[in-house]
């Protein structure tokens, strides 16, 4: 926890490019939901609003006024999202501004989450782009007041943020962003994930070219690459990432059945081994799905919390509606469903097939499905 005293410069534990700060009860309530759908921000709020799970969720609490915290956030973060009134933010940041080439982006969100306002460093600092992406993610209205808004391309560091996409690494964000801005040939290859990422009402710039496969992109010899996939990259594809950013869409669902009392550690071991065998990324897992008999299973709840995964359960009737590859009379006897891991994963993913049919390992049964983004998925 951060204790703030007059004259001190508090240290902050930066992990992500943006800081999300809330100082009211309702603001904190919203902010806790925002970081689930916008994973690029570290959350800070006042200790008096603590829920008790902050250490587990890596949320930072502070004592004292937020005014004393802002100088440290200015130094550490690329942008700051404040769920604080616009007037208060303006007064607090005024004494610590340097110039538009050095100041971070500052964005304000109202207490009800209706509007996202670009306040500082709109173009150079990226506040306008952050405003658009954050507003899209939380379903708010973006407010841009600069006379000329030049956001007409892809903000590389925020690409897919509204869907929860994560980078594999931030190492090439700056040079790839330069290629995008300088209108160099940039290849975009998307294998899975949401397709409606171009949200502007004008055509995508011609120097950004979409290719159907990594093979086609390699042949085209682009100067930079945006690669969206849940697969682990093969050696021959790594040339694309010499000046490229690899994005992990939230495209995988883990269907899980288990014996009562299975530990978090056993779940993690089975999942890690399974994903490695399938050559897919853990960062692309969106949810775990099971039967409603397991909705209070401690290990599954801990797993969902640790990795910020959705945890969805279905009734036996709902599971039995899904065509199963491996129905089990034994499972039906104990649960009322002919299967758990397979139909749970397929139902959530709206998928007609599985990446992995059920595999039993110790106390865990696991299946893996890839989300069908062509349909309206959960």
Backbone torsions as a table, in degrees:
resi	resn	phi	psi	omega
1	UNK	NA	147.1	-179.0
2	UNK	-98.3	122.3	174.9
3	UNK	-101.8	124.2	-174.7
4	UNK	-105.9	127.5	176.5
5	UNK	-131.5	148.6	-178.5
6	UNK	-54.2	130.2	176.0
7	UNK	92.0	-12.0	179.8
8	UNK	-92.7	152.0	175.1
9	UNK	-110.8	97.7	-173.2
10	UNK	-65.9	145.1	174.0
11	UNK	-88.8	145.2	179.6
12	UNK	-123.3	151.7	-179.2
13	UNK	-96.7	83.6	-177.1
14	UNK	-73.6	132.2	176.3
15	UNK	-128.9	-25.6	-174.0
16	UNK	-128.1	169.0	-174.3
17	UNK	-73.5	-21.2	-175.6
18	UNK	-122.8	151.2	173.9
19	UNK	-111.3	134.4	176.0
20	UNK	-112.2	121.6	-172.3
21	UNK	-121.9	130.9	178.0
22	UNK	-131.3	145.8	-177.4
23	UNK	-131.7	3.1	177.9
24	UNK	-121.4	162.1	-179.9
25	UNK	-57.8	-49.4	-178.5
26	UNK	-69.8	-36.2	177.7
27	UNK	-61.7	-41.7	178.2
28	UNK	-64.4	-42.6	179.1
29	UNK	-58.5	-44.2	178.1
30	UNK	-68.4	-43.2	-175.4
31	UNK	-61.0	-37.5	179.3
32	UNK	-63.0	-30.8	176.7
33	UNK	-80.3	-35.9	-177.4
34	UNK	-60.9	-39.7	-176.7
35	UNK	-71.4	-12.5	174.9
36	UNK	-78.9	-28.2	-178.3
37	UNK	-107.5	-7.3	176.5
38	UNK	-133.6	87.4	-167.8
39	UNK	-80.2	8.0	-175.1
40	UNK	-96.6	12.2	-176.1
41	UNK	-124.9	138.5	168.9
42	UNK	-85.6	137.9	-175.6
43	UNK	-101.6	132.8	175.7
44	UNK	-125.2	132.7	169.9
45	UNK	-153.9	170.0	-171.6
46	UNK	-70.6	142.6	-176.5
47	UNK	-56.5	-33.7	-175.2
48	UNK	-66.9	-13.1	178.2
49	UNK	-103.7	16.3	-176.3
50	UNK	-60.5	140.1	177.4
51	UNK	-96.3	-17.6	-179.2
52	UNK	103.3	-11.1	-178.5
53	UNK	-110.4	15.6	-172.8
54	UNK	-63.4	-43.2	179.9
55	UNK	-62.0	-42.0	-179.8
56	UNK	-63.9	-37.8	-178.1
57	UNK	-93.8	3.8	178.3
58	UNK	59.0	41.4	174.2
59	UNK	-95.8	138.2	-177.3
60	UNK	-101.3	129.2	178.3
61	UNK	-100.2	152.6	175.4
62	UNK	-139.5	150.4	172.8
63	UNK	-103.2	149.2	176.8
64	UNK	92.1	-171.3	-175.7
65	UNK	-81.5	144.0	179.2
66	UNK	-65.5	-22.2	179.3
67	UNK	-56.8	-34.0	-179.4
68	UNK	-78.6	-19.9	179.5
69	UNK	-83.1	-30.5	-172.6
70	UNK	-58.1	-40.2	179.0
71	UNK	-57.3	-39.8	178.6
72	UNK	-68.2	-39.5	178.4
73	UNK	-66.1	-37.0	178.2
74	UNK	-60.1	-38.0	-177.9
75	UNK	-76.2	-30.8	-170.2
76	UNK	-97.5	-26.6	-170.0
77	UNK	-113.4	150.9	176.5
78	UNK	-71.8	-29.4	179.6
79	UNK	-157.6	154.8	-179.3
80	UNK	-127.4	127.6	178.4
81	UNK	-107.8	116.2	-174.3
82	UNK	-109.3	123.3	170.6
83	UNK	-93.1	70.5	-173.8
84	UNK	-145.5	152.7	-178.9
85	UNK	-61.5	146.9	-177.1
86	UNK	-57.5	-45.9	-179.0
87	UNK	-60.5	-41.9	179.9
88	UNK	-64.4	-41.5	179.7
89	UNK	-63.3	-45.0	179.9
90	UNK	-58.0	-45.5	-179.2
91	UNK	-65.2	-37.8	-176.5
92	UNK	-74.3	-35.7	-175.9
93	UNK	-87.4	-17.6	-176.0
94	UNK	-52.3	-45.5	-177.0
95	UNK	-71.0	-14.1	-174.9
96	UNK	-110.2	7.7	178.7
97	UNK	-74.4	143.9	178.4
98	UNK	-112.8	-72.5	172.0
99	UNK	-162.2	169.5	-171.9
100	UNK	-68.5	-14.9	178.4
101	UNK	-85.4	-15.7	-176.5
102	UNK	-117.2	-28.0	-176.8
103	UNK	-68.6	142.3	177.7
104	UNK	-73.2	166.1	172.3
105	UNK	-67.2	139.1	174.4
106	UNK	-127.3	128.3	-178.2
107	UNK	-128.6	141.6	179.3
108	UNK	-116.1	137.5	176.1
109	UNK	-120.0	134.3	179.1
110	UNK	-72.5	163.7	-171.5
111	UNK	-63.7	-20.5	178.8
112	UNK	-99.1	-3.0	179.4
113	UNK	72.8	30.0	-179.2
114	UNK	-91.3	-31.3	-175.5
115	UNK	-132.9	144.1	172.8
116	UNK	-121.5	122.7	-171.0
117	UNK	-116.7	127.4	174.3
118	UNK	-77.4	121.0	-173.5
119	UNK	-108.1	-45.5	-171.6
120	UNK	-141.6	142.0	177.5
121	UNK	60.4	52.8	-175.0
122	UNK	-61.1	-48.6	-176.4
123	UNK	-94.7	-65.2	-175.8
124	UNK	-62.3	-42.4	-178.3
125	UNK	-82.3	-11.7	175.7
126	UNK	86.7	14.6	-178.5
127	UNK	-65.4	-35.1	179.4
128	UNK	-64.6	-45.2	178.1
129	UNK	-63.0	-42.6	178.6
130	UNK	-62.9	-39.1	178.3
131	UNK	-60.5	-47.9	179.1
132	UNK	-59.8	-49.4	-173.9
133	UNK	-69.0	-42.2	-179.3
134	UNK	-68.6	-40.5	178.0
135	UNK	-61.6	-42.9	179.2
136	UNK	-62.4	-40.7	-177.1
137	UNK	-64.9	-40.7	-174.4
138	UNK	-98.0	0.5	178.7
139	UNK	75.6	34.9	-179.3
140	UNK	-108.4	175.5	177.7
141	UNK	-96.5	123.4	177.6
142	UNK	-77.2	140.9	178.9
143	UNK	-122.7	112.2	-179.9
144	UNK	-117.4	127.1	-175.5
145	UNK	-113.8	0.3	178.3
146	UNK	-68.3	147.0	-175.7
147	UNK	-64.5	-35.2	-178.8
148	UNK	-129.9	105.7	-179.5
149	UNK	-90.8	112.0	-174.7
150	UNK	-93.2	14.6	179.8
151	UNK	-74.2	88.8	-178.5
152	UNK	-128.7	23.7	-179.6
153	UNK	-148.2	-165.6	-177.8
154	UNK	-91.4	122.7	171.9
155	UNK	-76.4	105.6	-168.9
156	UNK	-57.7	-41.5	-177.0
157	UNK	-73.0	-15.2	-178.9
158	UNK	-114.9	6.0	-177.3
159	UNK	-58.1	122.2	179.4
160	UNK	76.5	6.2	-177.2
161	UNK	-59.4	-34.4	-178.5
162	UNK	-66.2	-16.6	178.8
163	UNK	-102.9	-3.8	-178.4
164	UNK	88.4	12.4	177.5
165	UNK	-60.1	146.2	177.8
166	UNK	-122.0	147.6	173.1
167	UNK	-77.7	151.3	169.5
168	UNK	-73.7	-36.2	179.6
169	UNK	-155.2	149.9	177.2
170	UNK	-97.6	8.3	-173.8
171	UNK	-58.1	-38.4	-173.6
172	UNK	-105.4	12.4	-178.3
173	UNK	-59.3	-44.2	-176.7
174	UNK	-67.7	-52.2	179.7
175	UNK	-65.0	-34.0	178.2
176	UNK	-70.0	-39.5	175.4
177	UNK	-59.2	-39.7	178.4
178	UNK	-62.9	-40.5	178.2
179	UNK	-63.1	-39.6	179.3
180	UNK	-65.6	-48.7	-177.3
181	UNK	-66.1	-36.4	-177.4
182	UNK	-85.3	9.5	174.5
183	UNK	60.3	38.6	172.6
184	UNK	-83.8	166.0	-179.5
185	UNK	-68.9	111.6	-179.2
186	UNK	-116.6	122.3	178.9
187	UNK	-90.0	138.1	174.6
188	UNK	-120.0	121.4	177.6
189	UNK	-123.1	121.2	179.7
190	UNK	-122.9	121.3	-179.9
191	UNK	-101.2	-28.6	176.7
192	UNK	-157.0	174.2	-177.3
193	UNK	103.3	173.3	-178.6
194	UNK	-63.3	137.7	-175.9
195	UNK	-95.0	-15.6	-173.4
196	UNK	-91.7	48.2	-177.4
197	UNK	-84.1	-17.6	175.1
198	UNK	-87.9	103.2	-169.6
199	UNK	-105.9	4.4	-176.1
200	UNK	-89.2	159.7	-175.9
201	UNK	-93.5	30.6	175.1
202	UNK	-141.9	159.8	-175.9
203	UNK	-64.2	152.9	175.8
204	UNK	-67.8	139.4	180.0
205	UNK	-55.1	145.0	-172.8
206	UNK	-67.6	-20.9	-179.5
207	UNK	-78.4	-10.6	173.3
208	UNK	-94.8	113.2	-173.7
209	UNK	-119.4	129.6	179.3
210	UNK	-90.1	129.5	179.2
211	UNK	-116.3	146.5	-174.8
212	UNK	-76.1	-13.7	-177.3
213	UNK	-158.0	162.0	176.0
214	UNK	-65.3	-32.8	178.5
215	UNK	-60.0	-47.8	179.2
216	UNK	-64.0	-38.6	180.0
217	UNK	-66.4	-42.2	178.3
218	UNK	-60.8	-42.3	179.1
219	UNK	-63.0	-30.4	-177.6
220	UNK	-78.2	-14.4	178.1
221	UNK	52.6	60.9	179.5
222	UNK	-72.6	162.5	176.4
223	UNK	-85.9	-15.0	176.2
224	UNK	-157.6	161.2	-176.1
225	UNK	-140.1	140.9	167.1
226	UNK	-115.3	113.3	-174.9
227	UNK	-116.1	121.4	-177.7
228	UNK	-114.6	110.6	-178.4
229	UNK	-161.5	154.4	173.1
230	UNK	-97.2	-1.1	-179.9
231	UNK	-77.8	152.6	166.0
232	UNK	-75.0	139.3	-172.9
233	UNK	-78.2	136.1	178.0
234	UNK	-80.4	154.8	-177.9
235	UNK	-53.3	-40.9	-176.5
236	UNK	-70.7	-13.6	-179.9
237	UNK	-91.5	-9.7	-172.3
238	UNK	-67.5	-17.9	177.3
239	UNK	-62.0	-30.1	178.6
240	UNK	-65.5	-24.5	-175.8
241	UNK	-98.5	5.5	173.9
242	UNK	-62.2	-33.8	167.4
243	UNK	-137.2	69.1	-175.0
244	UNK	-151.4	159.6	176.4
245	UNK	-119.3	130.4	179.7
246	UNK	-100.9	120.2	-179.2
247	UNK	-104.4	139.2	177.5
248	UNK	-106.6	102.8	177.1
249	UNK	-73.0	156.4	176.7
250	UNK	-84.4	87.2	-168.4
251	UNK	-124.9	1.7	-175.8
252	UNK	-117.7	142.9	176.8
253	UNK	-123.0	132.9	176.7
254	UNK	-102.6	115.0	172.2
255	UNK	-86.3	128.2	-173.5
256	UNK	-134.1	131.1	167.2
257	UNK	-117.9	154.9	-176.3
258	UNK	-161.1	162.2	170.4
259	UNK	-79.2	150.7	179.9
260	UNK	-60.1	134.9	177.1
261	UNK	88.1	8.0	177.9
262	UNK	-62.1	136.0	-173.7
263	UNK	-82.7	158.3	174.5
264	UNK	-56.3	-42.3	-177.7
265	UNK	-61.6	-38.7	179.3
266	UNK	-70.3	-40.5	175.8
267	UNK	-57.5	-47.2	-177.6
268	UNK	-62.5	-42.1	-179.4
269	UNK	-62.3	-45.1	-179.6
270	UNK	-65.0	-43.7	-179.0
271	UNK	-64.1	-46.7	-179.4
272	UNK	-60.9	-43.7	179.1
273	UNK	-64.5	-42.2	-177.7
274	UNK	-65.6	-46.7	-179.1
275	UNK	-65.7	-35.7	177.0
276	UNK	-64.6	-40.4	177.9
277	UNK	-63.5	-37.3	-179.3
278	UNK	-82.0	-10.3	-178.4
279	UNK	59.3	47.3	175.3
280	UNK	-127.1	160.8	-172.6
281	UNK	-90.4	137.9	175.5
282	UNK	-64.3	-27.7	179.8
283	UNK	-66.6	-16.1	-179.1
284	UNK	-93.5	1.7	176.9
285	UNK	-73.3	128.7	178.5
286	UNK	-101.6	-36.9	-171.5
287	UNK	-153.8	158.2	166.2
288	UNK	-114.8	141.2	-175.8
289	UNK	-130.3	142.1	-177.3
290	UNK	-153.9	-168.4	178.2
291	UNK	-90.9	152.5	-174.6
292	UNK	-65.5	-15.4	173.7
293	UNK	-63.2	-19.9	-177.3
294	UNK	-103.7	11.6	-174.7
295	UNK	-65.2	-19.8	178.4
296	UNK	-109.6	15.2	-178.4
297	UNK	-67.6	117.2	-171.9
298	UNK	-57.3	-46.4	-177.8
299	UNK	-63.3	-38.0	178.6
300	UNK	-69.9	-38.7	177.9
301	UNK	-65.0	-41.1	177.9
302	UNK	-64.6	-39.4	179.5
303	UNK	-62.7	-47.1	-179.7
304	UNK	-62.6	-41.2	-179.6
305	UNK	-67.9	-44.3	-176.4
306	UNK	-61.0	-40.4	-174.8
307	UNK	-105.0	6.2	-179.7
308	UNK	56.2	41.3	176.4
309	UNK	-95.4	145.8	171.5
310	UNK	-68.0	145.7	177.3
311	UNK	-123.7	108.8	-174.9
312	UNK	-116.4	135.4	176.1
313	UNK	-123.9	153.3	-178.0
314	UNK	-126.9	154.2	176.5
315	UNK	-75.2	160.0	175.7
316	UNK	-55.1	-38.7	178.9
317	UNK	-61.3	-44.8	179.7
318	UNK	-63.4	-38.3	179.8
319	UNK	-70.5	-37.4	-178.6
320	UNK	-70.7	-14.1	176.9
321	UNK	-75.2	-15.2	-178.3
322	UNK	-91.7	127.3	176.6
323	UNK	-59.0	128.8	-174.3
324	UNK	-109.3	142.9	176.9
325	UNK	-79.4	-33.7	-173.7
326	UNK	-134.9	67.4	179.8
327	UNK	-65.0	147.6	-176.1
328	UNK	-130.7	121.8	175.8
329	UNK	-66.4	-32.8	179.5
330	UNK	-64.5	-46.0	178.6
331	UNK	-62.4	-38.7	179.9
332	UNK	-62.9	-38.6	-179.3
333	UNK	-60.0	-40.4	-175.5
334	UNK	-89.2	-25.9	-171.7
335	UNK	-123.0	-19.5	-173.8
336	UNK	86.3	-1.8	176.8
337	UNK	-117.6	147.0	-179.6
338	UNK	-81.6	-3.1	176.9
339	UNK	-173.4	160.4	179.7
340	UNK	-122.5	-62.1	-172.1
341	UNK	-64.2	-44.1	-177.6
342	UNK	-66.4	-56.1	-177.4
343	UNK	-67.4	-30.0	179.2
344	UNK	-65.7	-45.3	179.1
345	UNK	-64.6	-43.6	-177.4
346	UNK	-68.0	-38.1	-178.7
347	UNK	-65.8	-46.6	-179.8
348	UNK	-62.9	-42.4	-174.7
349	UNK	-79.7	-8.7	-172.5
350	UNK	53.5	38.7	-175.4
351	UNK	-104.0	150.2	177.9
352	UNK	-98.9	-6.3	178.3
353	UNK	-145.5	173.0	-176.9
354	UNK	-120.9	148.0	169.2
355	UNK	-71.7	-33.7	178.8
356	UNK	-142.2	119.2	171.2
357	UNK	-71.2	170.2	-168.2
358	UNK	-58.9	135.8	177.4
359	UNK	-127.7	127.9	179.4
360	UNK	-100.2	131.7	178.1
361	UNK	-141.5	109.1	-177.8
362	UNK	61.1	-122.1	-178.3
363	UNK	-90.7	4.2	-172.2
364	UNK	-118.6	136.9	168.5
365	UNK	-115.6	128.8	-173.8
366	UNK	-131.6	142.5	170.4
367	UNK	-132.7	155.2	-179.0
368	UNK	-130.5	132.8	176.5
369	UNK	-127.7	150.6	174.8
370	UNK	-100.1	131.6	-175.9
371	UNK	-64.7	137.0	176.6
372	UNK	-88.3	101.0	-176.6
373	UNK	-81.7	-1.4	176.0
374	UNK	-78.0	-15.4	179.0
375	UNK	-115.9	167.7	179.2
376	UNK	-78.0	93.4	-175.5
377	UNK	-86.5	159.7	179.1
378	UNK	-60.9	NA	NA
